[in-house]
Amino acid sequence: MPKAQNVLKIIIVVIFITSCSSKKSTINKVSNEHEVLSYILKKSSGNIYYKTIIKEGDISIESYIENKYLEFYLCSNGVDSPVKIPKEEVAFLKQKVKSVSVQRIDKLFPNLKDKTTEKKIRFKTSFISMPILFRNNTMAIYYSTQTYGGEFKLLQKVNGEWETICANSVWIE
């Protein structure tokens, strides 16, 4: 009987350790996304709607994830050539966007409430999706839309800090 109890204890410890490690990876994923989202908020010049988006009207953001929208030509000074997201990564991003849910930005960042708004004011309110991280959390992409158009913005972690390096329009009014 003591042998069975020892085996049971070992199984419980293994289950506990496994659940802790999976919880830690989930927390790291969330904290990385929140780090990017915090950067986006701090750098915004206008007000961002207090909830992230997964659709633009009746159109899912997922439908915009195509090669033609993920080729970035107008990049920042540090990027000397166009950035093209390979087809494999486009498929990865498309899959990740399917799993994104609406988040309350104002609840995630109560100290940045001055950057968010519940009012949808034409020409003043921006709407953003949750960022998707890829390339070992060194790059991120998110969708941003305003009255005059929608675009994907590409960010890169440089020396431990996030920087917006490119944007590519999906539509312009």
C-alpha positions as CSV (number, residue, x, y, z in Angstrom):
1,M,0.0,0.0,0.0
2,P,2.8,2.5,0.8
3,K,4.2,2.0,-2.7
4,A,0.9,2.9,-4.3
5,Q,0.7,6.1,-2.1
6,N,4.2,7.1,-3.2
7,V,3.3,6.6,-6.9
8,L,0.1,8.6,-6.3
9,K,2.2,11.4,-4.7
10,I,4.6,11.4,-7.6
11,I,1.7,11.6,-10.1
12,I,0.2,14.6,-8.2
13,V,3.5,16.4,-8.1
14,V,4.1,15.8,-11.9
15,I,0.6,17.1,-12.6
16,F,1.2,20.2,-10.4
17,I,4.5,21.0,-12.1
18,T,3.1,20.5,-15.6
19,S,0.1,22.8,-14.8
20,C,2.4,25.4,-13.4
21,S,4.7,25.4,-16.4
22,S,1.7,25.7,-18.9
23,K,0.3,28.5,-16.8
24,K,3.6,30.3,-16.8
25,S,3.8,30.1,-20.6
26,T,0.3,31.5,-20.8
27,I,1.2,34.3,-18.5
28,N,4.4,35.1,-20.5
29,K,2.3,35.2,-23.7
30,V,-0.2,37.5,-22.2
31,S,2.5,39.7,-20.7
32,N,4.3,40.0,-24.0
33,E,1.0,41.0,-25.7
34,H,0.4,43.5,-23.0
35,E,3.9,44.9,-23.3
36,V,3.2,45.6,-27.0
37,L,-0.3,46.9,-26.3
38,S,1.2,49.3,-23.7
39,Y,3.7,50.6,-26.2
40,I,0.9,51.2,-28.8
41,L,-1.1,53.1,-26.2
42,K,1.8,55.2,-25.0
43,K,2.8,56.1,-28.6
44,S,-0.7,57.0,-29.8
45,S,-1.3,60.6,-30.6
46,G,-5.1,60.3,-30.5
47,N,-7.7,58.3,-28.5
48,I,-8.0,54.6,-29.0
49,Y,-11.3,52.9,-28.5
50,Y,-11.4,51.2,-25.1
51,K,-12.0,47.7,-26.6
52,T,-9.9,45.9,-29.1
53,I,-11.5,44.8,-32.3
54,I,-11.7,41.5,-34.1
55,K,-14.0,42.8,-36.9
56,E,-14.3,45.9,-38.9
57,G,-18.0,46.3,-39.4
58,D,-19.0,42.9,-40.7
59,I,-15.6,42.0,-42.0
60,S,-13.3,39.8,-39.9
61,I,-9.7,41.1,-39.5
62,E,-8.6,37.6,-40.3
63,S,-9.9,38.1,-43.9
64,Y,-7.3,40.9,-44.4
65,I,-4.4,38.7,-43.5
66,E,-3.1,38.1,-47.0
67,N,0.4,38.4,-48.6
68,K,-0.5,41.6,-50.4
69,Y,-1.4,43.4,-47.1
70,L,1.7,42.0,-45.3
71,E,4.3,43.5,-47.6
72,F,5.7,46.6,-45.9
73,Y,7.6,49.0,-48.2
74,L,7.5,52.3,-46.2
75,C,9.7,51.4,-43.3
76,S,11.6,53.3,-40.7
77,N,15.2,54.5,-41.1
78,G,16.6,51.4,-39.4
79,V,15.0,49.1,-42.0
80,D,16.8,49.4,-45.3
81,S,14.7,47.0,-47.4
82,P,11.1,46.1,-47.7
83,V,9.8,43.7,-45.1
84,K,7.8,40.8,-46.6
85,I,6.1,38.3,-44.3
86,P,6.8,34.8,-45.7
87,K,3.8,32.6,-46.6
88,E,4.4,30.3,-43.6
89,E,4.2,33.2,-41.2
90,V,1.1,34.6,-43.0
91,A,-0.6,31.2,-42.3
92,F,0.6,31.4,-38.7
93,L,-0.7,35.0,-38.3
94,K,-4.0,34.0,-39.8
95,Q,-4.4,31.2,-37.3
96,K,-3.5,33.4,-34.4
97,V,-6.0,36.1,-35.4
98,K,-8.7,33.5,-35.3
99,S,-8.0,32.9,-31.6
100,V,-7.9,36.6,-30.6
101,S,-10.8,37.9,-28.5
102,V,-12.0,41.4,-27.7
103,Q,-10.1,42.8,-24.7
104,R,-11.0,45.8,-22.5
105,I,-7.9,48.0,-22.9
106,D,-9.1,50.4,-20.2
107,K,-9.2,47.5,-17.7
108,L,-5.8,46.1,-18.7
109,F,-4.1,49.5,-18.4
110,P,-6.0,51.7,-15.8
111,N,-3.0,54.0,-15.6
112,L,-3.4,54.8,-19.4
113,K,-7.1,55.5,-19.4
114,D,-6.3,59.0,-20.8
115,K,-5.3,57.2,-24.0
116,T,-8.6,55.3,-24.4
117,T,-12.1,56.5,-25.0
118,E,-15.6,55.0,-25.1
119,K,-16.8,57.6,-27.6
120,K,-16.6,56.9,-31.3
121,I,-15.7,60.3,-32.7
122,R,-15.2,60.5,-36.4
123,F,-11.6,61.4,-37.4
124,K,-10.5,61.2,-33.7
125,T,-11.0,57.6,-32.5
126,S,-8.8,54.8,-33.6
127,F,-9.7,51.1,-33.2
128,I,-7.0,48.4,-32.8
129,S,-6.8,44.7,-32.6
130,M,-4.7,42.8,-30.1
131,P,-1.2,42.4,-31.3
132,I,0.0,39.1,-32.6
133,L,3.6,38.2,-31.7
134,F,5.8,36.1,-33.9
135,R,9.5,35.4,-34.7
136,N,10.2,34.4,-31.1
137,N,8.4,37.4,-29.7
138,T,10.7,39.8,-31.6
139,M,8.1,41.1,-34.0
140,A,4.4,42.0,-33.6
141,I,1.6,43.0,-35.9
142,Y,-1.7,44.6,-35.2
143,Y,-4.6,46.1,-37.2
144,S,-5.5,49.7,-36.8
145,T,-8.5,51.5,-38.3
146,Q,-9.8,55.0,-38.3
147,T,-12.4,56.9,-40.3
148,Y,-10.1,57.3,-43.3
149,G,-8.7,53.8,-43.6
150,G,-7.3,50.6,-42.1
151,E,-3.8,49.3,-41.9
152,F,-1.5,46.7,-40.5
153,K,1.4,48.0,-38.3
154,L,4.5,46.0,-37.9
155,L,6.6,46.4,-34.8
156,Q,10.0,45.0,-33.9
157,K,11.7,44.6,-30.5
158,V,15.1,46.5,-30.8
159,N,17.4,46.5,-27.8
160,G,14.6,45.4,-25.6
161,E,12.2,48.1,-26.7
162,W,9.3,47.9,-29.1
163,E,9.4,50.2,-32.2
164,T,6.9,50.6,-35.0
165,I,8.9,49.9,-38.2
166,C,6.3,49.8,-41.0
167,A,2.7,50.2,-41.9
168,N,0.7,48.9,-44.9
169,S,-2.7,50.1,-45.8
170,V,-5.5,47.7,-46.3
171,W,-8.1,50.3,-47.4
172,I,-8.3,54.0,-47.8
173,E,-11.5,56.1,-47.9
